[in-house]
Amino acid sequence: MSGLYHIYNLLILITILCLSPTWAQSVEPTDLTVPRSAWHASGEITDRRSLQEPAEETTTVRRRTIITASNSTSTGMPKPFDTLSYNFANATTCIDFFAKWRANTTISNCNAISLLIENSNAFFHTLNSASATSRILETSCSANVSKCASIMTALAADLLKPANCGDDYDNDNSVVKGTYRDLVAYEPIYRTTCLTNPSTQNYCFVDAVSNSKNPDDYNVYLMPLGTPLTVGDVPTCNKCLKTTMDVFSKWARRDGQSLDSTYLPSAKIINAHCGDGFALTNITVGSVDVRAGAALTAPLPNLGIATLVALVLGVMAGLF
């Protein structure tokens, strides 16, 4: 009787294990998994709007003439791809996809600077005005970065689906590949363009685009979009640059970010100009594999039916 009682309890336990997905199955990524792993907000630096420490140096700022941006929305916010030429192989589906996501307010309300820097004629003209650029950043930086990062993750995954623009991505279409890259870069661009310089009380990005003495300051923000600094670039060695590079160094560790190929060569150029150790170089780029949509908690081992049967037989043999 005692042996049968133990067998009965064991069978109940096995039934519970089989029916519970938490215990009997490994956690699988959702359909947001993409060929190149993307990004996740967890583990990165916290959102901060200031560099905290007072800066000893100041940046010479020369305000440019205000130019009214064309092709902007009624709220004054520029939109990406305001002059897009639809040169897609899978024209109908890819054009429809671009039209739909550009009209989606959930996406547009994130006001992603990463999508504007290289893809908006209106944003390009706005950079001539420090005050207008600041207003755009104020709107962009007020977005919920974690929520918007998830939105950009989902959009990047959808972009690569065959029913949307997957064929064009595989055929190296520059617009599609660039869009995917810019979506991946959303958060590192957000984190750095929302930093403020305590010595000028301006956004670091605004100081960079306003510094007519040193246009190379702006080039730093192209690194997450796939453009490294060149030997001739000499950005201003201030706290804005140092903190920006600190942020980029964390994201360069993420596999699938453009920073995994642009950060180290750019950091070496900066150190040659600003001094050894100014930018971190002792990192392993692309070393963290993050799958879009993957669960964050480690799953318990997947026992499987065969393993459970073997366990039952083993226990029963021990009881008799």
N, C-alpha and C positions, 0 to 999 in steps of 0.2 A: 504493500500500500504506500509505503514511504517513497519507493522508487517511482511509482506512477504519479504521486503528488508532485515530485520534482520535475518530472517530464512535462506535466500539465502546465506548471509555472513557466518552464522554459519555452514551451510553445507559445504561450501568451506573450512573453517578452519578444520572441522572434516576430510574431505577428505585428507587434507595435513598431518594431524596427523597420519592417518591410513597408508599412503603411505611412510612415513618417518620412517625408522628403528631406527633412533637416538632418536626420540621422543616417538614412540609407543611401543618399545620393550625394555626389559632389556638386558643389555650386558651379553652374555653368554660366558663361557670359551670355548676355542677351543678344538679339540680332543686331546690336550696335557695334559688334566687333568689326574692325576694319583692317585691311591688309597691313597698313602701317599703324602701329599702336599710337594712340593719341595722347591723352593727358587726363589728369584728374586734379581737382583743387586740393585734395588732401595731401598734407606733407609739405606744402609750399609755404613761403613766408606769409605771415598774416597781412591782411590789408591795412595799409597805413598811408595816410595822406601827407605825411611830413617825414623828413629825414631825422627828426628828433634832435640830433646834435646840432649846435650852432656851427655854421661854416665860417672858417677864417677867411676864405677867399670869396670874392664876388665876381660875377660875370657881367661884362659890359653888355648892356642891352640897348639896342637901337630899334625903336619902334618903326615899323613900316607903315606905309600909307594904307588905310583901310580900303579894301576892295569888296564890293558887295558880291557875295557868292551867287553864281547862277545855278540853276538846276537843283535848288534846295527845296526842302519841304516847307509846309506852312509854319512849322515851328522853328525854322531856321537851321535845322539839322540837315547836313548833306547826306546823300544816299550813295551806297556803293554801286558801281557799274552804271553811272548816269550817262556814259557815252559808250556803252558796250556794243561791240560788233559781234554778232552771233555767227561765228565761224566754227560751227560744230559739225562733226561727221553725222552724229545721230541728232540732226537738227530739231525735229519736231519735239521729241521727248525732252531733250536737254534745254531747249528754249522755254518750254512749258514749265520745267522744273525751276529755272532761274526766275521766271516771271512770278511763280507762286510764292517762292520763299522771299523774294524781294517785296512782295505785297503783304506778307505775313507780319502783322503788328507785334506778335510775340517775339519774333526775331528782330525786327527793326527797332523795337523799344530798348534793346540792349545797346544800341548805338555803338557797335564794335569799331573801335579805332583801327584794329588790324585789318578790317575790310575796307577802310577808307584811304589809308596811306597811299596805296598804289592803284586804287580802283575808283577814285572819285575826283572828277574834275572840279566840282564845287569845293571839296575839301582842300584841294591843291591851292585854289585861289584864296581860300579863307586864311591860309597860313601867312598871307601877307599882312594880316592884322593880328597883333598879339591879343587884343581884347576879344575879337571874334573867336580866335582859337581857344581862349580860356573859357568862353561860354560853351563851346562844344565839349571841352573836356569836363566841365562842371556837370553837364548832362550825362556824358558817358560814364563818369566816375560815380554817379549816383545810382547806377544799376547794381543789382544784386549779382556780384561776381560769380558766386557758386552756381546760382540758378542759370545765369547766362552761359557759363562754361558748359553746363550740361546741355543747354539748347544748341550751342555750337558743335558739341560732340555729336548729337543726334543728326544735325544738319550735314556734318561731314560724312557720316555713315550713309545717310540717304543719298548724298551726292554721288557716291561710288556704286550705287546699285545699277545693274544693267538697264532697268526700266527708266532710269534718270540720265545720268551722265557717265556711267561706268565705262562704256565703250570709248568715249572721248578721253577719259583719264588714262585708259590703257594705251591709247594711241598718242599719248603725250601732248594732248591739247593744252596749250599754255594757259588759257583762261581757266579751264577746269582744274588743272594741277595747281595753278596759283590760288584759286579759291579754296581748295582743300588745305593748302599750306597756310593761308590766312586764317581759316577757321581754327586750325590747330594752334595758331599763335595767339588766339584771343586773350588768354589769361596772362601770359608773360608781358604782352603789350599793355594790357589793362594795368597790371601791377606797376609798370615803370612810367607810363604816361600819367598816372595819377599821383606820382610822387611830387612833393613841393619842396622848393629850395628855401630854407629858413632865412637865408641872407637877402633874398629878393622878394619873398612871399609870393612868388610866381610858381606855376607848375614848371618842373624841370624841362618838360617837353617844350613849353612856350619859350623858356629862356634859350633853348637849343635852336629853335626855328627863328628866333628873333636876333640871334647873335650874328650880325652881318660880318663881323671880324673873323668868325670861325664857323663857316658853314658845315665843317666836318662834325660838329656836335649833333647835327640832325642825322647823319649817316649811322650813328650808333643804333637808332631805332629801326633800322632796316635789317639788323642781324636776325631777329626772329622770323623775318620774311624771306630768308635765304640769301641775303647779300652780306658777306663779311666785309670788314674794313680792309683797306688796301694799305700798302706800305706808306703811301703818301698822306694818309689820313692822320691828322693830329688834333683830336678832340680836346676840349678844355679839361684839365686835370682837376676837377672839383668833386665835392661830395655827391653831387647829382650823378656824375659819371661813375664813381666808385660804387654807390648803392645800386645803380642800374646794372652794373656788371655783376654785383653780388646776386641780384635777382636772376639774371640770365644764367649764372653759373649753376643755379639749382635746376633750372629748366633744361639746361644742356644735358643733364644726366638722364632726361627722359627720352627713351627711344621713340622716334617718330617726329620729334621737334626739329625744325630746321637748325636750331641752335646746336644740335649735336654735331653739326659740321661747320658752323660759322663761328661758334664761340671761341674755341681755343686759338685759332689763328688770329682772331681779332684781339683776344686778351694779350697775346704776345706782342702785338703791335702797340697796344696801349701801354704795356709795361716798359717797352723800349722808350716810350715817350714820357711816361709819368713815373717810372721807377719800378724796380723789381718788387713784386708782391702787391702792387696796386690793384691788379685784377687777379683773382684766383686762377691758377693753372694746374694745381694738383688735384684734378678731378678726372673721373672716367666718364667720358661722354657716352650717351646712349646706353647706359648700363642698367637703367630701370625700365623694365618692360611693363607697360600699363595698357590693358585692353579696355577700350571704351565700353562701358556698361558692365564690366566685370564686378562681381561682389567684392566687398572690401574685407570681409571676414574669412578666415581660413576654414575650409570645409572639413568635416570629419571624414575619415577614410571611407571609400565606397566598398562595402563588404561584398556585394553581389550575391546572387542566389546560390551559386555553386559553393561559395565560401560558407554561407549560412547552413546549407545542407551538410557540409563536412563538419561544421561545428556541432550540429545536432547529433550526427552519428557518433562523433567523438565523445560527447557528453553522455549519450545513452550507453555506449560501451563501458564507460566508467561506472555507470550506476548498476550494471548487472554483473 
